[in-house]
């Protein structure tokens, strides 16, 4: 009855999403919480109801408060129809308690309760979330505060701010839309490609240069969200705060795929903690907080007025605010909307300044002890480092992940290269990614309060990971390989593991290492800051290192939810470790196979002259296609094929083609088997060359040119020739050639609907609607 009452409350609440505090049970040194995960209906945006997955009926999940040195005991009950999990992000704990389903911890099956218990080794701001599928996007995330034994900073009050993004669409459908090249999210964000806007900004040449390199327009975010929130609200007022009080603001970015700009009406904010650990205080006008990161600030309530602390989505399409104090409002400064056309020009300039090297040659992998370079010519590689910087998105880095032991080497010998330089060069001119993408603050600007030097180590193991991706296929990877295509990264207990992260893409990647803190080698040397999640900005390089002082397997991945689901992750494994026996019924292959999932989608074009239906079933490397065209003049064609990717943009296929032999008559159909290859020539142009079982070659070209952000010019050309190899041609006839062509316009109305018009040489002219499903 109580559960039914709570459900009704969510339905009628004007904003059925709020965070509630829980009072823990205390038994000796144990601090005990009881959490229940269940479905609920929430109202997020203008009264629209959405099914969510909530913890104790709260969005975000309840704040869990602990005391350093005590023991956390958390009972998690799963009342959902599917399995779930709970990861305690940033906390150092036993491997079996880490909460990654099938990797470190058994999943919590429907109707079951799982108990997590671990010592609280550190204080600070942390959070927890589901590590199963895309459940985090549906609401399973909450905050953790571990109070210190002794405070470093003095303040009067504190507030915990959990940043999040919300979309009414099912997260699996979001990922499907990203895989199928649906431009609707980019249209809503305002960065979809547009020839008209490129002409106005004198960036048309740059746009075509990017398309030639098989790159889309510049992206800051992949997904347009219905709401951006702080503690599940667009605006919060803390009127009870008194003038002159110092308030500790604990900020947690629990979003699925949104970075946030943080700023306040005080202009310069005092940062005192990063990822839960106190740092040397630093002041910043604005801070870009990556997904999975936590930052603490000290803010003084003004003597008069209410001070705004604002979180703005990095793409500047949404924001949320808290107001500290009461009275006339003191707003934060607006973040300007990104100039995507200027970013396109800058990126294109980097490509055109390649100095004669091919795009594959532009791959940068620092040559250091323990890392084998793709290009063994050190002189050429150093030249590339001077002139090219990092490769762009879509280029795969087939870097060898080396696990060579370096025992016996001293620290100086192993520290062979300074990785703190973030400046790239093109054609001899410096191009700073901090200017191109304006990341404001970043972790290279903070300093630890105490020495973080790792005092003793058996050896140093150096690894390089190129963060790679393909926006056309929406596959995200490390060294050109998704998680399912790799083995574990073996390390040895007692050594220092140094990892260089080369971001070769145009997007930020928040890289999170479970179970460890790492030093960010930012030039602070002895006082290099410690973090568990690091933002690697576009086209930049960051080096981290950590002491291998654990055992078993730990996840290392991009915390942008859809990038992780698409393959950007690795499993770091300690040599000689064995899996916990409690995982015996949960094979690790389930973790490796996550990015091998299949996606299904389709399109139905219904027009006055013809109807076309396309159905697709696809995963990373395989795709099955079925399309049927029917003209009201009784012309019909059906194609069914299976294709296999053998590269980022190249695939081979085989299938059948069925079409009527005589125009305006469905009485006779011809069936032909066909083998061929497909290749993405430009980002807006693809080609298809094939031959059928009668040895008749066929060439197809298809393009989609965005005139405006919503209006697309589409065209299709198909040439098939019969040279009489198996068939008999008429006397003096060299070849029998058939030409099919189509040109049309498509105007995007919404996520799933478009208006279409076209002229087809088989069906004539017509117009209608297109439905995506």
SVG drawing of the C-alpha trace seen along z (x, -y; Angstrom):
<svg xmlns="http://www.w3.org/2000/svg" viewBox="-2 -45 71 65">
<polyline fill="none" stroke="black" stroke-width="0.4" points="0.0,0.0 2.8,-2.4 4.6,-1.7 1.3,-2.4 0.9,-5.7 4.5,-6.7 3.8,-6.0 0.7,-8.2 2.7,-11.0 5.2,-10.9 2.4,-11.2 0.7,-14.2 3.8,-16.1 4.5,-19.2 8.1,-18.1 8.2,-14.5 11.9,-14.5 13.6,-15.5 16.5,-14.3 15.9,-13.1 18.3,-12.7 18.5,-9.3 19.3,-8.8 21.7,-5.9 21.7,-3.2 24.9,-3.2 26.3,0.0 29.7,-0.4 32.0,-1.6 29.5,-0.7 27.3,-3.3 24.4,-1.4 22.2,-2.5 19.4,-0.6 18.7,-1.4 15.9,-0.1 16.0,-0.5 12.7,-0.5 10.7,-2.0 8.9,-5.3 7.2,-7.9 8.8,-11.3 7.8,-14.7 10.8,-16.6 9.9,-18.9 6.6,-20.9 4.5,-18.1 5.7,-15.4 5.8,-12.0 8.8,-9.7 9.6,-6.3 12.7,-6.4 14.8,-4.1 15.1,-5.6 16.8,-4.8 14.4,-5.1 12.0,-7.0 14.4,-9.9 16.1,-11.8 18.9,-12.1 19.4,-9.2 19.7,-10.0 22.9,-11.6 25.0,-9.0 27.1,-10.6 29.9,-8.8 32.8,-9.4 36.4,-8.8 37.9,-5.8 34.4,-4.1 32.9,-1.2 30.3,-1.7 27.5,1.0 25.0,0.5 22.2,2.9 20.9,2.5 17.6,4.2 16.6,4.5 12.8,4.3 13.1,3.9 12.6,6.5 16.2,6.4 19.5,6.7 21.3,3.7 24.5,2.8 26.0,0.0 29.5,-1.5 31.0,-3.7 32.7,-6.2 36.1,-7.4 36.1,-5.4 39.1,-3.1 37.6,0.2 38.1,4.0 37.7,5.2 34.6,7.3 32.8,4.2 33.6,2.0 30.2,2.7 30.9,3.4 28.6,6.2 30.4,9.4 33.8,7.8 34.3,7.1 30.9,7.7 28.0,10.0 25.0,8.2 22.0,7.5 19.3,9.7 15.6,8.8 14.1,9.3 17.6,9.7 19.5,7.7 23.3,7.2 25.3,5.9 28.4,3.7 30.7,3.2 34.1,1.5 36.4,-0.7 36.3,-4.4 39.9,-5.2 39.5,-8.8 37.2,-11.8 35.7,-14.1 33.0,-14.4 32.1,-11.3 29.1,-9.7 27.5,-6.4 25.7,-5.1 24.6,-2.0 27.3,-0.4 24.8,1.8 24.0,0.8 22.6,-2.7 20.7,-2.8 22.7,-5.7 20.9,-7.9 17.5,-6.8 18.2,-8.1 20.4,-5.7 22.9,-8.2 23.5,-9.9 26.0,-11.7 28.4,-10.6 30.1,-12.8 32.8,-11.4 33.5,-13.8 37.1,-14.0 38.6,-13.2 40.0,-16.7 38.8,-19.6 41.4,-21.3 39.2,-24.3 36.8,-26.3 33.3,-27.1 29.9,-27.7 27.6,-25.5 27.8,-23.2 25.6,-22.3 25.9,-19.2 25.0,-19.9 24.5,-16.9 24.6,-17.9 22.7,-15.8 21.1,-15.7 17.8,-14.2 16.2,-13.0 12.7,-11.6 13.8,-9.1 14.9,-5.6 18.8,-5.7 19.0,-2.6 17.1,-4.6 19.5,-7.5 22.4,-5.2 20.6,-3.8 20.0,-7.3 23.7,-8.1 24.6,-4.9 22.2,-5.6 23.4,-9.2 20.2,-10.9 21.1,-14.6 18.2,-15.7 20.3,-16.1 22.8,-18.3 19.9,-20.4 18.6,-21.0 22.0,-21.8 22.7,-24.2 25.8,-22.6 24.4,-20.5 26.2,-21.1 24.8,-23.8 26.2,-25.0 24.3,-28.3 25.8,-29.1 29.2,-28.0 28.9,-30.5 27.8,-33.3 30.8,-32.6 33.2,-32.2 33.9,-28.6 32.6,-26.6 36.0,-25.5 36.8,-24.4 33.5,-22.4 34.3,-20.6 37.8,-20.0 36.4,-18.2 34.0,-16.2 36.8,-15.2 38.6,-13.8 35.4,-11.9 34.8,-14.1 31.5,-15.7 31.1,-19.3 32.6,-20.1 30.8,-18.6 30.9,-19.5 28.0,-17.3 26.5,-14.2 23.0,-14.4 20.5,-17.2 18.8,-16.8 15.3,-17.9 16.7,-19.2 19.9,-20.1 19.5,-20.0 21.1,-20.6 19.6,-18.1 16.9,-17.4 15.8,-21.0 16.4,-23.9 16.6,-26.4 17.1,-26.2 17.0,-28.9 18.9,-28.6 17.4,-31.7 18.4,-30.4 22.0,-31.1 23.1,-34.3 25.1,-37.2 28.9,-36.7 28.7,-32.9 31.3,-30.8 29.6,-27.9 31.3,-24.8 29.8,-23.9 30.3,-20.2 29.8,-19.8 29.3,-16.3 28.9,-15.8 26.7,-12.8 25.5,-13.5 25.2,-10.9 27.2,-12.8 27.3,-16.5 30.2,-18.6 29.2,-21.7 30.7,-25.2 30.6,-26.3 30.7,-30.0 29.2,-32.4 28.2,-36.0 31.4,-36.4 33.4,-35.9 36.4,-34.2 35.7,-30.9 38.0,-29.4 38.5,-25.7 39.6,-23.7 39.1,-20.0 39.3,-17.9 37.8,-14.4 37.4,-14.3 40.9,-15.3 41.9,-18.7 44.2,-20.7 46.1,-23.9 43.4,-26.6 43.2,-28.1 40.9,-30.7 39.0,-30.4 36.6,-32.6 35.0,-29.5 35.6,-25.7 34.7,-23.0 33.7,-19.9 33.9,-16.6 31.5,-13.7 32.5,-11.8 34.6,-14.6 33.9,-16.3 35.1,-19.8 34.5,-21.7 34.4,-25.5 34.3,-28.0 31.8,-30.7 30.9,-33.7 27.2,-34.7 27.1,-38.4 26.2,-41.0 23.3,-42.1 21.6,-40.1 21.4,-36.5 24.5,-35.0 24.1,-32.7 26.1,-29.6 25.4,-28.4 26.0,-25.2 25.8,-25.7 26.0,-22.7 29.2,-22.9 27.3,-23.3 25.4,-26.3 21.9,-25.0 20.8,-24.7 21.6,-25.6 20.6,-25.3 21.3,-27.5 21.3,-27.8 20.9,-31.1 22.8,-31.6 21.2,-34.1 18.2,-36.4 17.5,-39.7 18.4,-41.2 20.0,-38.6 23.7,-38.8 23.8,-36.7 26.7,-34.8 28.2,-35.8 26.6,-34.2 28.7,-31.7 28.9,-32.6 27.4,-30.2 30.2,-28.3 31.3,-29.5 31.2,-26.2 32.1,-27.7 35.3,-29.2 36.1,-25.8 35.5,-24.2 38.0,-26.6 40.6,-25.9 40.3,-22.2 40.4,-22.2 43.6,-24.4 45.2,-21.7 44.5,-19.2 45.6,-21.3 48.9,-21.9 50.0,-18.3 53.3,-19.0 52.8,-16.4 52.2,-13.5 49.1,-11.3 46.5,-11.3 47.7,-7.9 51.3,-9.2 50.0,-12.0 49.5,-9.5 51.4,-10.5 52.6,-8.0 55.4,-9.2 58.3,-6.8 59.4,-5.9 60.7,-2.9 58.1,-0.2 56.1,-1.5 56.5,-0.3 55.8,-2.9 53.6,-2.4 56.3,-4.1 59.8,-2.9 61.5,-5.9 62.2,-8.0 63.4,-11.0 60.2,-11.1 58.1,-10.6 59.8,-13.6 59.2,-15.6 55.5,-14.7 55.3,-15.7 56.8,-19.1 54.5,-19.8 51.3,-17.8 50.2,-17.3 47.6,-14.7 45.5,-13.0 41.8,-13.8 38.8,-11.8 38.2,-8.7 41.8,-7.7 42.6,-4.5 45.8,-4.2 47.0,-0.6 49.3,-1.2 50.9,1.9 50.0,2.0 53.3,3.1 53.7,4.7 57.5,4.8 59.0,5.0 61.6,2.3 63.0,3.7 66.4,2.4 65.9,-1.0 66.1,-4.1 63.4,-6.7 65.3,-9.2 66.0,-6.7 62.4,-5.9 61.1,-9.4 62.1,-9.9 59.6,-12.5 57.7,-15.4 54.1,-14.9 52.8,-18.2 52.9,-20.1 49.4,-20.6 50.5,-22.7 50.0,-21.4 51.6,-22.7 50.4,-22.8 52.7,-24.1 54.9,-25.6 52.2,-27.6 51.0,-26.8 47.4,-25.8 46.3,-25.6 43.4,-23.3 42.6,-25.3 41.7,-28.2 40.0,-26.0 37.7,-24.4 38.0,-26.9 38.2,-24.5 38.9,-27.2 40.2,-25.5 41.7,-22.0 43.5,-19.7 46.9,-20.9 46.3,-24.0 45.9,-22.5 48.5,-21.6 48.3,-19.0 48.6,-20.2 51.2,-17.6 53.8,-15.6 52.3,-12.9 55.6,-11.4 55.5,-7.6 58.5,-6.8 59.3,-3.2 58.6,-1.1 60.0,2.1 59.8,0.7 57.9,-1.7 55.6,-0.3 54.8,-2.9 51.7,-2.6 50.2,-4.8 46.5,-4.9 45.3,-6.9 41.7,-7.8 40.1,-7.1 36.6,-7.2 34.5,-7.1 31.5,-9.5 30.1,-8.1 29.7,-4.6 29.6,-6.0 32.3,-3.6 34.6,-4.9 37.8,-3.0 41.4,-3.1 44.2,-2.5 41.6,-1.9 40.1,1.1 36.9,1.4 36.8,3.2 35.5,6.4 38.5,6.5 41.2,6.5 42.7,8.5 43.3,7.3 46.1,4.8 48.5,6.7 50.3,4.9 52.4,6.1 51.9,5.3 54.6,3.0 55.4,1.1 54.5,-2.3 52.2,-2.4 52.5,-5.5 49.8,-6.1 50.0,-8.6 46.5,-9.5 46.5,-11.0 43.1,-12.3 43.0,-12.1 39.3,-13.1 37.4,-16.3 35.6,-15.5 36.4,-15.6 36.9,-12.2 36.6,-11.9 38.8,-8.9 38.1,-7.1 40.2,-4.5 38.4,-2.3 40.0,-1.5 43.0,-3.9 44.0,-7.5 46.6,-8.6 49.0,-11.5 48.3,-14.0 51.8,-14.9 51.1,-18.5 54.5,-20.1 53.9,-20.3 56.4,-17.5 56.3,-16.6 52.9,-18.2 51.2,-16.7 47.5,-16.5 45.8,-13.1 42.5,-12.3 40.4,-9.3 38.8,-10.9 40.7,-13.1 39.3,-15.2 41.4,-14.7 40.5,-17.7 40.3,-17.3 43.5,-17.0 45.6,-17.0 47.9,-14.7 47.9,-14.0 50.1,-11.6 49.1,-10.0 50.8,-7.5 49.7,-5.4 51.2,-2.9 50.0,0.6 49.1,1.5 45.9,3.5 45.1,6.9 42.5,8.5 40.7,6.6 39.8,2.9 37.9,1.0 39.5,-2.0 37.0,-3.8 35.6,-6.9 32.8,-8.1 30.8,-9.6 28.1,-7.0 27.5,-6.5 31.2,-6.4 31.7,-3.7 28.8,-1.7 30.3,-2.1 33.6,-0.5 36.0,-3.1 37.3,-1.1 40.0,1.4 40.3,3.8 43.5,3.3 44.5,6.6 47.1,7.5 49.3,10.4 49.0,13.5 45.6,12.5 42.6,14.9 39.0,14.0 36.9,14.0 35.0,17.2 31.8,15.3 32.1,14.4 32.3,18.0 28.8,17.9 29.4,14.5 31.8,14.9 33.9,11.9 33.0,12.3 29.8,10.5 31.9,7.4 33.9,7.7 30.9,8.2 29.0,5.1 29.9,3.2 29.0,6.0 25.3,5.4 23.0,5.3 20.9,2.2 17.7,2.2 16.2,-0.7 14.2,-1.5 12.8,-4.3 9.5,-4.5 9.1,-7.0 5.5,-7.4 5.1,-9.8 2.7,-10.5 4.8,-8.7 6.5,-5.9 7.0,-4.2 10.3,-3.0 11.0,-1.0 14.5,-0.5 15.3,1.9 18.7,2.3 20.2,4.6 23.8,3.6 26.6,3.9 30.2,2.8 31.4,4.9 28.3,6.4 25.1,5.1 22.1,6.6 20.1,4.4 16.6,4.8 15.0,2.1 11.9,2.2 10.9,-0.5 7.4,-0.5 6.3,-3.0 2.6,-3.6 3.3,-3.0 4.0,0.6 7.7,0.5 9.2,2.5 12.7,3.3 13.9,5.2 17.5,5.4 18.6,7.6 22.3,8.0 24.8,8.6 27.8,6.4 31.0,6.7 33.2,3.8 36.9,4.4 38.0,0.9 36.5,-2.2 34.9,-3.2 35.2,-0.2 32.9,2.8 32.2,5.9 28.8,7.3 26.7,10.0 23.0,10.1 20.2,10.4 18.3,7.9 14.7,8.5 13.0,6.1 10.3,6.3 11.7,6.9 9.1,4.9 8.1,1.4 4.5,0.8 4.1,4.5 4.6,6.7 4.0,10.0 7.7,10.9 10.6,10.3 14.3,10.8 16.4,12.2 20.1,11.4 22.8,12.4 25.3,9.6 28.7,9.1 30.3,5.8 32.1,3.2 30.9,0.0 33.1,-2.9 32.6,-6.3 34.3,-8.6 33.5,-11.9 31.4,-12.3 28.5,-13.3 29.3,-11.0 29.4,-7.2 30.1,-4.8 29.1,-1.2 30.7,1.1 29.3,4.5 28.8,7.3 25.9,9.8 25.8,13.5 25.4,12.6 28.7,10.7 26.9,7.3 28.8,4.6 27.0,1.8 28.2,-1.6 26.2,-3.5 26.8,-7.0 24.8,-8.5 25.1,-11.9 23.4,-14.0 24.3,-17.7 22.9,-19.8 21.7,-23.1 20.6,-24.3 20.6,-22.6 17.2,-21.1 17.1,-21.0 19.0,-18.2 19.6,-17.8 19.8,-14.1 20.8,-12.4 21.3,-8.9 22.9,-7.6 22.9,-3.9 24.6,-2.7 24.3,1.0 25.9,2.4 25.6,5.7 28.7,6.4 27.3,9.6 29.6,11.8 26.9,14.3 23.9,12.8 23.4,12.2 23.3,8.6 21.8,7.3 24.0,7.1 26.6,4.3 25.6,3.5 28.7,3.0 26.8,2.9 23.3,2.7 23.2,-0.1 20.5,-0.9 20.5,-4.2 18.5,-5.0 18.7,-8.4 16.9,-10.3 17.3,-13.8 15.3,-15.2 14.9,-17.3 14.3,-16.3 13.3,-18.7 13.6,-17.5 10.5,-18.2 11.4,-16.3 13.4,-13.3 11.3,-10.8 9.5,-12.8 10.6,-14.6 9.0,-16.1 10.3,-14.7 10.1,-15.5 12.0,-14.0 12.1,-13.2 12.9,-9.6 13.4,-8.7 11.4,-5.5 8.6,-6.9 8.4,-10.6 8.0,-13.5 6.3,-13.4 6.3,-14.5 5.3,-13.0 6.5,-12.2 9.3,-10.1 9.0,-8.2 12.1,-6.9 11.6,-4.1"/>
</svg>
